[in-house]
Amino acid sequence: MIKVERILCPTDLSTESDEALRYAIALACAYKAKLMLLYCRRPGSIVEWSTGSRAARLFETALFTYMDANELPALDWEPVIAESDDVAKAIASEATKRNADLIIMRSRRRPHAAVLLGSTAETVCQKAPCPVLVTHPGEREWVGLSSCEIDLKRLLVAYDNSADADLALKYGTSLAQQYQTEVHLLHVISDTAPEEPELAWSNASRETSYEIAARRLQQVVPKETYVWCNIVTNVRRGAPWHEIVAYAKEHKIDLICMGASGTGFSLGKMFGSTADRVLRHAPCPVLISRPTSRAAASHKAA
């Protein structure tokens, strides 16, 4: 099981931004984690934060959208105010400073603008010191609108044999175990090359790349996972981001888990990575898996 003890949820206190707060509350309660609500104030903003109590009252108003007065005292939370011209950088910085295990945020999903300029959510996913859960407008929901109850039925792990993909699998199977969720494991063989590097070593005289990839998918799932969870494996060929999004739509996936920088998903900086494109088009929330800064530091020390 993964450990989530500190969750950072950035918000601009708008109704749309606070949709991510619903997921943050649900997961904070599920993991008994501390919830840190972050407002990034731009220098010179007309919004005044003269006292900490003023900030707390505004955050409480947002929390009351999804909780009643009797539930709020049981939630371990704190308001965080940061001042910066670069919102994405401030979010990543606060997550590092406060040892966040997970960032949960909203993307307004402007795919055409994001292609050229990127989005705050995409930038945070690239720079964050921990995994990032991104929600979008008009997607499949798995947290109740009023009760904040978690109803996670089908989860997709996009797997490309990278270390980030292994981490995505770890998060996916952990969530699946907790909520008895069906796990779909998908590997996409890119159609931009005749053979993927990770498959090139194999003697493929009798096995096709599909068969090799399918066998590997079976091997990467811990055996005990099959005891308590239904595992579905699939191999496709095409543009990775397109196949991931299409699969999620076809199978009514509630959550996509994927790595931030797997080499098998790279499409070139000019056109954005697969992770970026999935974020722009996914029909459900997306969890971009990154090792926490503490875990990374421990690994280097070892």
KELO-752945 format. One record per residue (C-alpha): residue number from 0; residue in three letters; x, y negated, z. Coordinates in Angstrom, 1 decimal, decimal comma. Example, Ala and Ser with C-alpha at 12.3 -4.5 7.8 and 13.67 -1.06 7.14 Angstrom:
# KELO-752945
+-------+------+--------+--------+--------+
! kekol ! nuvo !     c1 !     c2 !     c3 !
+-------+------+--------+--------+--------+
!     0 !  ALA !   12,3 !    4,5 !    7,8 !
!     1 !  SER !   13,7 !    1,1 !    7,1 !
+-------+------+--------+--------+--------+
***
This chain:
# KELO-752945
+-------+------+--------+--------+--------+
! kekol ! nuvo !     c1 !     c2 !     c3 !
+-------+------+--------+--------+--------+
!     0 !  MET !    0,0 !    0,0 !    0,0 !
!     1 !  ILE !    1,2 !   -3,5 !   -0,8 !
!     2 !  LYS !    1,4 !   -6,1 !    2,0 !
!     3 !  VAL !   -0,3 !   -9,4 !    1,5 !
!     4 !  GLU !    0,2 !  -11,6 !    4,6 !
!     5 !  ARG !    0,2 !  -15,1 !    3,1 !
!     6 !  ILE !   -1,9 !  -16,3 !    0,2 !
!     7 !  LEU !   -1,5 !  -19,8 !   -1,4 !
!     8 !  CYS !   -4,5 !  -21,2 !   -3,2 !
!     9 !  PRO !   -4,0 !  -24,5 !   -5,1 !
!    10 !  THR !   -7,1 !  -26,6 !   -5,7 !
!    11 !  ASP !   -7,9 !  -30,1 !   -6,9 !
!    12 !  LEU !  -11,1 !  -29,8 !   -4,8 !
!    13 !  SER !  -13,3 !  -29,9 !   -8,0 !
!    14 !  THR !  -16,1 !  -27,3 !   -8,3 !
!    15 !  GLU !  -14,3 !  -25,6 !  -11,2 !
!    16 !  SER !  -11,0 !  -25,4 !   -9,4 !
!    17 !  ASP !  -12,6 !  -24,0 !   -6,2 !
!    18 !  GLU !  -13,9 !  -20,9 !   -8,1 !
!    19 !  ALA !  -10,4 !  -19,5 !   -7,4 !
!    20 !  LEU !  -11,1 !  -20,1 !   -3,7 !
!    21 !  ARG !  -13,8 !  -17,5 !   -3,7 !
!    22 !  TYR !  -11,2 !  -14,8 !   -4,7 !
!    23 !  ALA !   -8,7 !  -16,2 !   -2,2 !
!    24 !  ILE !  -11,2 !  -16,0 !    0,7 !
!    25 !  ALA !  -12,2 !  -12,4 !   -0,3 !
!    26 !  LEU !   -8,6 !  -11,2 !   -0,5 !
!    27 !  ALA !   -7,5 !  -13,1 !    2,6 !
!    28 !  CYS !  -10,3 !  -11,4 !    4,6 !
!    29 !  ALA !   -9,6 !   -8,0 !    3,0 !
!    30 !  TYR !   -5,8 !   -8,1 !    3,9 !
!    31 !  LYS !   -6,3 !  -10,2 !    7,1 !
!    32 !  ALA !   -3,9 !  -12,7 !    5,5 !
!    33 !  LYS !   -3,2 !  -16,3 !    6,2 !
!    34 !  LEU !   -4,8 !  -18,6 !    3,6 !
!    35 !  MET !   -3,0 !  -21,8 !    2,7 !
!    36 !  LEU !   -5,0 !  -24,3 !    0,7 !
!    37 !  LEU !   -2,8 !  -26,6 !   -1,4 !
!    38 !  TYR !   -3,7 !  -30,0 !   -2,8 !
!    39 !  CYS !   -1,1 !  -31,5 !   -5,1 !
!    40 !  ARG !   -1,3 !  -35,3 !   -4,9 !
!    41 !  ARG !    0,3 !  -37,3 !   -7,7 !
!    42 !  PRO !    2,4 !  -40,3 !   -6,6 !
!    43 !  GLY !    0,3 !  -43,4 !   -6,8 !
!    44 !  SER !   -3,0 !  -41,5 !   -6,7 !
!    45 !  ILE !   -6,0 !  -43,4 !   -5,4 !
!    46 !  VAL !   -6,9 !  -40,4 !   -3,2 !
!    47 !  GLU !   -5,9 !  -41,2 !    0,3 !
!    48 !  TRP !   -4,7 !  -38,6 !    2,7 !
!    49 !  SER !   -4,1 !  -40,8 !    5,7 !
!    50 !  THR !   -4,4 !  -38,0 !    8,3 !
!    51 !  GLY !   -4,2 !  -34,3 !    8,5 !
!    52 !  SER !   -7,8 !  -34,1 !    9,9 !
!    53 !  ARG !   -9,1 !  -35,9 !    6,8 !
!    54 !  ALA !   -7,5 !  -33,3 !    4,5 !
!    55 !  ALA !   -8,8 !  -30,5 !    6,7 !
!    56 !  ARG !  -12,4 !  -31,8 !    6,5 !
!    57 !  LEU !  -12,3 !  -31,9 !    2,7 !
!    58 !  PHE !  -10,9 !  -28,4 !    2,6 !
!    59 !  GLU !  -13,6 !  -27,2 !    5,0 !
!    60 !  THR !  -16,3 !  -28,6 !    2,7 !
!    61 !  ALA !  -14,9 !  -26,5 !   -0,1 !
!    62 !  LEU !  -14,7 !  -23,4 !    2,2 !
!    63 !  PHE !  -18,3 !  -23,9 !    3,3 !
!    64 !  THR !  -19,3 !  -23,3 !   -0,4 !
!    65 !  TYR !  -18,5 !  -19,6 !    0,2 !
!    66 !  MET !  -18,7 !  -19,2 !    4,0 !
!    67 !  ASP !  -21,0 !  -20,2 !    6,7 !
!    68 !  ALA !  -20,1 !  -21,9 !   10,0 !
!    69 !  ASN !  -20,1 !  -18,6 !   11,9 !
!    70 !  GLU !  -17,6 !  -17,0 !    9,4 !
!    71 !  LEU !  -15,1 !  -19,9 !    9,1 !
!    72 !  PRO !  -13,5 !  -19,5 !   12,6 !
!    73 !  ALA !  -12,5 !  -16,0 !   11,8 !
!    74 !  LEU !  -10,5 !  -17,1 !    8,7 !
!    75 !  ASP !   -6,8 !  -17,9 !    9,4 !
!    76 !  TRP !   -6,2 !  -20,9 !    7,1 !
!    77 !  GLU !   -4,3 !  -24,2 !    6,9 !
!    78 !  PRO !   -4,4 !  -27,3 !    4,6 !
!    79 !  VAL !   -1,2 !  -28,1 !    2,7 !
!    80 !  ILE !   -0,6 !  -31,4 !    0,9 !
!    81 !  ALA !    2,2 !  -31,9 !   -1,6 !
!    82 !  GLU !    3,1 !  -34,9 !   -3,6 !
!    83 !  SER !    4,6 !  -34,4 !   -7,1 !
!    84 !  ASP !    4,2 !  -35,5 !  -10,7 !
!    85 !  ASP !    4,8 !  -31,8 !  -11,7 !
!    86 !  VAL !    1,9 !  -29,8 !  -10,3 !
!    87 !  ALA !    3,2 !  -26,4 !  -11,4 !
!    88 !  LYS !    6,6 !  -27,1 !   -9,9 !
!    89 !  ALA !    5,0 !  -28,2 !   -6,7 !
!    90 !  ILE !    2,9 !  -25,0 !   -6,5 !
!    91 !  ALA !    5,9 !  -22,8 !   -7,0 !
!    92 !  SER !    8,0 !  -24,8 !   -4,5 !
!    93 !  GLU !    5,3 !  -24,6 !   -1,8 !
!    94 !  ALA !    4,9 !  -20,9 !   -2,4 !
!    95 !  THR !    8,6 !  -20,4 !   -1,9 !
!    96 !  LYS !    8,8 !  -22,7 !    1,2 !
!    97 !  ARG !    5,8 !  -21,0 !    2,8 !
!    98 !  ASN !    6,8 !  -17,4 !    1,9 !
!    99 !  ALA !    3,6 !  -16,7 !    0,0 !
!   100 !  ASP !    2,9 !  -13,1 !   -1,0 !
!   101 !  LEU !    0,3 !  -14,1 !   -3,6 !
!   102 !  ILE !   -0,9 !  -17,2 !   -5,4 !
!   103 !  ILE !   -4,5 !  -17,4 !   -6,5 !
!   104 !  MET !   -5,4 !  -20,1 !   -8,9 !
!   105 !  ARG !   -7,9 !  -21,3 !  -11,6 !
!   106 !  SER !   -7,1 !  -21,8 !  -15,2 !
!   107 !  ARG !   -9,3 !  -24,2 !  -17,2 !
!   108 !  ARG !   -8,5 !  -22,1 !  -20,3 !
!   109 !  ARG !   -7,6 !  -24,6 !  -23,1 !
!   110 !  PRO !   -5,9 !  -22,1 !  -25,5 !
!   111 !  HIS !   -5,3 !  -24,4 !  -28,4 !
!   112 !  ALA !   -3,5 !  -27,0 !  -26,2 !
!   113 !  ALA !   -1,7 !  -24,3 !  -24,3 !
!   114 !  VAL !   -0,1 !  -22,9 !  -27,4 !
!   115 !  LEU !    1,9 !  -26,1 !  -27,8 !
!   116 !  LEU !    2,1 !  -27,5 !  -24,3 !
!   117 !  GLY !    1,6 !  -24,6 !  -22,0 !
!   118 !  SER !   -0,8 !  -24,7 !  -19,0 !
!   119 !  THR !   -0,3 !  -25,2 !  -15,3 !
!   120 !  ALA !   -1,3 !  -21,6 !  -14,7 !
!   121 !  GLU !    1,1 !  -20,2 !  -17,3 !
!   122 !  THR !    4,0 !  -22,3 !  -15,9 !
!   123 !  VAL !    3,3 !  -21,2 !  -12,4 !
!   124 !  CYS !    3,3 !  -17,6 !  -13,6 !
!   125 !  GLN !    6,7 !  -18,1 !  -15,1 !
!   126 !  LYS !    8,2 !  -19,8 !  -12,0 !
!   127 !  ALA !    6,4 !  -18,4 !   -9,0 !
!   128 !  PRO !    8,3 !  -16,6 !   -6,3 !
!   129 !  CYS !    5,5 !  -14,0 !   -6,0 !
!   130 !  PRO !    2,6 !  -12,5 !   -8,0 !
!   131 !  VAL !   -0,1 !  -14,8 !   -9,3 !
!   132 !  LEU !   -3,8 !  -14,0 !   -9,7 !
!   133 !  VAL !   -5,4 !  -16,3 !  -12,3 !
!   134 !  THR !   -9,1 !  -16,6 !  -12,8 !
!   135 !  HIS !  -10,9 !  -18,3 !  -15,7 !
!   136 !  PRO !  -14,3 !  -19,7 !  -16,6 !
!   137 !  GLY !  -16,8 !  -17,3 !  -18,3 !
!   138 !  GLU !  -15,1 !  -14,1 !  -17,3 !
!   139 !  ARG !  -16,1 !  -10,8 !  -15,6 !
!   140 !  GLU !  -16,5 !  -11,4 !  -11,9 !
!   141 !  TRP !  -15,6 !   -8,9 !   -9,2 !
!   142 !  VAL !  -16,1 !  -11,1 !   -6,1 !
!   143 !  GLY !  -19,6 !  -12,0 !   -5,0 !
!   144 !  LEU !  -20,7 !  -15,6 !   -5,6 !
!   145 !  SER !  -22,1 !  -16,0 !   -2,0 !
!   146 !  SER !  -20,9 !  -13,0 !    0,0 !
!   147 !  CYS !  -17,3 !  -13,0 !   -1,3 !
!   148 !  GLU !  -17,6 !   -9,2 !   -1,3 !
!   149 !  ILE !  -15,1 !   -7,4 !   -3,6 !
!   150 !  ASP !  -16,6 !   -5,1 !   -6,2 !
!   151 !  LEU !  -13,6 !   -3,9 !   -8,3 !
!   152 !  LYS !  -14,7 !   -1,0 !  -10,6 !
!   153 !  ARG !  -12,1 !   -0,8 !  -13,4 !
!   154 !  LEU !   -8,6 !   -2,1 !  -13,4 !
!   155 !  LEU !   -6,1 !   -2,2 !  -16,4 !
!   156 !  VAL !   -2,3 !   -2,0 !  -16,0 !
!   157 !  ALA !   -0,5 !   -3,0 !  -19,1 !
!   158 !  TYR !    2,7 !   -0,9 !  -18,9 !
!   159 !  ASP !    5,8 !   -1,4 !  -21,0 !
!   160 !  ASN !    8,5 !    0,5 !  -19,0 !
!   161 !  SER !   10,0 !   -2,7 !  -17,5 !
!   162 !  ALA !   10,6 !   -3,4 !  -13,8 !
!   163 !  ASP !    7,8 !   -6,0 !  -13,8 !
!   164 !  ALA !    5,5 !   -3,4 !  -15,3 !
!   165 !  ASP !    6,4 !   -1,0 !  -12,5 !
!   166 !  LEU !    5,5 !   -3,7 !  -10,0 !
!   167 !  ALA !    2,2 !   -4,3 !  -11,8 !
!   168 !  LEU !    1,5 !   -0,6 !  -11,5 !
!   169 !  LYS !    2,3 !   -0,7 !   -7,8 !
!   170 !  TYR !   -0,2 !   -3,6 !   -7,2 !
!   171 !  GLY !   -2,8 !   -2,0 !   -9,4 !
!   172 !  THR !   -2,7 !    1,4 !   -7,7 !
!   173 !  SER !   -2,7 !   -0,2 !   -4,3 !
!   174 !  LEU !   -5,8 !   -2,2 !   -5,1 !
!   175 !  ALA !   -7,4 !    0,9 !   -6,7 !
!   176 !  GLN !   -6,8 !    3,0 !   -3,6 !
!   177 !  GLN !   -8,3 !    0,4 !   -1,3 !
!   178 !  TYR !  -11,5 !   -0,1 !   -3,4 !
!   179 !  GLN !  -11,7 !    3,4 !   -5,1 !
!   180 !  THR !  -11,2 !    1,7 !   -8,5 !
!   181 !  GLU !  -10,7 !    3,5 !  -11,8 !
!   182 !  VAL !   -7,3 !    2,7 !  -13,2 !
!   183 !  HIS !   -6,6 !    2,4 !  -16,9 !
!   184 !  LEU !   -2,9 !    2,5 !  -17,9 !
!   185 !  LEU !   -2,2 !    1,1 !  -21,4 !
!   186 !  HIS !    1,1 !    1,1 !  -23,4 !
!   187 !  VAL !    1,2 !   -0,8 !  -26,6 !
!   188 !  ILE !    3,7 !    0,1 !  -29,3 !
!   189 !  SER !    4,5 !   -3,1 !  -31,1 !
!   190 !  ASP !    3,8 !   -3,2 !  -34,8 !
!   191 !  THR !    6,7 !   -5,6 !  -35,3 !
!   192 !  ALA !    9,3 !   -2,8 !  -35,2 !
!   193 !  PRO !    9,3 !    0,8 !  -36,5 !
!   194 !  GLU !   10,4 !    2,2 !  -33,1 !
!   195 !  GLU !   10,6 !    0,7 !  -29,6 !
!   196 !  PRO !   14,0 !    0,5 !  -27,9 !
!   197 !  GLU !   12,9 !    2,5 !  -24,9 !
!   198 !  LEU !   11,8 !    5,3 !  -27,2 !
!   199 !  ALA !   14,8 !    5,3 !  -29,5 !
!   200 !  TRP !   16,9 !    7,5 !  -27,2 !
!   201 !  SER !   14,5 !   10,5 !  -27,5 !
!   202 !  ASN !   14,8 !   13,3 !  -29,9 !
!   203 !  ALA !   11,6 !   12,6 !  -31,8 !
!   204 !  SER !   11,9 !   15,4 !  -34,3 !
!   205 !  ARG !    8,8 !   17,0 !  -32,9 !
!   206 !  GLU !    7,3 !   14,2 !  -30,8 !
!   207 !  THR !    5,8 !   11,0 !  -32,2 !
!   208 !  SER !    6,3 !    7,7 !  -30,4 !
!   209 !  TYR !    2,6 !    8,0 !  -29,3 !
!   210 !  GLU !    3,3 !   11,3 !  -27,7 !
!   211 !  ILE !    6,4 !   10,1 !  -26,0 !
!   212 !  ALA !    4,7 !    7,0 !  -24,6 !
!   213 !  ALA !    1,6 !    9,0 !  -23,5 !
!   214 !  ARG !    3,9 !   11,5 !  -21,6 !
!   215 !  ARG !    5,7 !    8,7 !  -19,9 !
!   216 !  LEU !    2,4 !    7,1 !  -18,8 !
!   217 !  GLN !    1,5 !   10,4 !  -17,1 !
!   218 !  GLN !    4,9 !   10,5 !  -15,4 !
!   219 !  VAL !    4,9 !    7,0 !  -14,0 !
!   220 !  VAL !    1,7 !    7,4 !  -12,0 !
!   221 !  PRO !    2,4 !    8,8 !   -8,5 !
!   222 !  LYS !    0,9 !   12,3 !   -8,2 !
!   223 !  GLU !   -1,0 !   11,4 !   -5,1 !
!   224 !  THR !   -2,8 !    8,7 !   -7,0 !
!   225 !  TYR !   -4,8 !   11,3 !   -8,9 !
!   226 !  VAL !   -6,3 !   12,6 !   -5,7 !
!   227 !  TRP !   -8,2 !    9,5 !   -4,9 !
!   228 !  CYS !   -8,4 !    7,7 !   -8,2 !
!   229 !  ASN !   -9,5 !    8,4 !  -11,7 !
!   230 !  ILE !   -6,6 !    7,6 !  -14,1 !
!   231 !  VAL !   -7,2 !    6,9 !  -17,8 !
!   232 !  THR !   -4,1 !    6,6 !  -20,0 !
!   233 !  ASN !   -4,0 !    5,2 !  -23,5 !
!   234 !  VAL !   -1,4 !    4,3 !  -26,2 !
!   235 !  ARG !   -2,1 !    1,8 !  -29,0 !
!   236 !  ARG !   -0,1 !    0,2 !  -31,7 !
!   237 !  GLY !   -0,4 !   -3,5 !  -32,7 !
!   238 !  ALA !    0,2 !   -6,9 !  -31,2 !
!   239 !  PRO !    0,5 !   -6,2 !  -27,5 !
!   240 !  TRP !   -1,5 !   -9,2 !  -26,3 !
!   241 !  HIS !   -4,3 !   -8,5 !  -28,8 !
!   242 !  GLU !   -4,6 !   -4,8 !  -27,9 !
!   243 !  ILE !   -4,5 !   -5,6 !  -24,1 !
!   244 !  VAL !   -7,4 !   -8,1 !  -24,5 !
!   245 !  ALA !   -9,3 !   -5,9 !  -26,9 !
!   246 !  TYR !   -9,0 !   -2,9 !  -24,5 !
!   247 !  ALA !  -10,2 !   -4,9 !  -21,6 !
!   248 !  LYS !  -13,3 !   -6,0 !  -23,5 !
!   249 !  GLU !  -14,1 !   -2,6 !  -24,8 !
!   250 !  HIS !  -13,8 !   -0,9 !  -21,4 !
!   251 !  LYS !  -15,3 !   -3,7 !  -19,3 !
!   252 !  ILE !  -12,2 !   -4,1 !  -17,2 !
!   253 !  ASP !  -12,5 !   -6,2 !  -14,1 !
!   254 !  LEU !   -8,8 !   -7,0 !  -13,6 !
!   255 !  ILE !   -5,7 !   -6,9 !  -15,8 !
!   256 !  CYS !   -2,3 !   -6,3 !  -14,0 !
!   257 !  MET !    0,8 !   -6,9 !  -16,0 !
!   258 !  GLY !    4,4 !   -8,0 !  -15,6 !
!   259 !  ALA !    5,6 !  -11,5 !  -16,2 !
!   260 !  SER !    8,6 !  -10,8 !  -18,5 !
!   261 !  GLY !    8,7 !   -7,3 !  -19,8 !
!   262 !  THR !   10,9 !   -7,0 !  -22,8 !
!   263 !  GLY !    8,4 !   -4,8 !  -24,6 !
!   264 !  PHE !    5,9 !   -7,7 !  -24,5 !
!   265 !  SER !    8,1 !  -10,5 !  -25,8 !
!   266 !  LEU !    6,8 !  -12,3 !  -28,8 !
!   267 !  GLY !    9,3 !  -15,2 !  -28,8 !
!   268 !  LYS !    9,2 !  -18,5 !  -27,0 !
!   269 !  MET !    7,8 !  -20,5 !  -29,9 !
!   270 !  PHE !    4,5 !  -18,6 !  -29,9 !
!   271 !  GLY !    4,3 !  -17,8 !  -26,2 !
!   272 !  SER !    4,8 !  -14,5 !  -24,4 !
!   273 !  THR !    2,3 !  -11,7 !  -24,2 !
!   274 !  ALA !    1,5 !  -12,6 !  -20,6 !
!   275 !  ASP !    0,7 !  -16,2 !  -21,7 !
!   276 !  ARG !   -1,6 !  -15,0 !  -24,5 !
!   277 !  VAL !   -3,4 !  -12,6 !  -22,3 !
!   278 !  LEU !   -4,0 !  -15,4 !  -19,8 !
!   279 !  ARG !   -5,6 !  -17,5 !  -22,6 !
!   280 !  HIS !   -7,9 !  -14,8 !  -23,9 !
!   281 !  ALA !   -8,5 !  -12,2 !  -21,1 !
!   282 !  PRO !  -12,2 !  -11,5 !  -20,4 !
!   283 !  CYS !  -11,4 !  -11,0 !  -16,7 !
!   284 !  PRO !   -8,9 !  -12,3 !  -14,0 !
!   285 !  VAL !   -5,3 !  -11,5 !  -14,6 !
!   286 !  LEU !   -2,7 !  -10,6 !  -12,0 !
!   287 !  ILE !    0,8 !  -11,4 !  -13,2 !
!   288 !  SER !    3,2 !   -9,4 !  -11,1 !
!   289 !  ARG !    6,5 !  -10,8 !   -9,9 !
!   290 !  PRO !    8,6 !   -9,7 !   -7,0 !
!   291 !  THR !    8,2 !  -11,9 !   -3,9 !
!   292 !  SER !   11,2 !  -14,1 !   -3,2 !
!   293 !  ARG !   11,8 !  -12,1 !    0,1 !
!   294 !  ALA !   11,8 !   -8,8 !   -1,7 !
!   295 !  ALA !   14,1 !  -10,1 !   -4,4 !
!   296 !  ALA !   16,5 !  -11,4 !   -1,8 !
!   297 !  SER !   16,5 !   -8,1 !    0,0 !
!   298 !  HIS !   17,2 !   -6,2 !   -3,2 !
!   299 !  LYS !   20,2 !   -8,5 !   -4,0 !
!   300 !  ALA !   21,5 !   -8,1 !   -0,5 !
!   301 !  ALA !   21,4 !   -4,3 !   -0,8 !
+-------+------+--------+--------+--------+
***
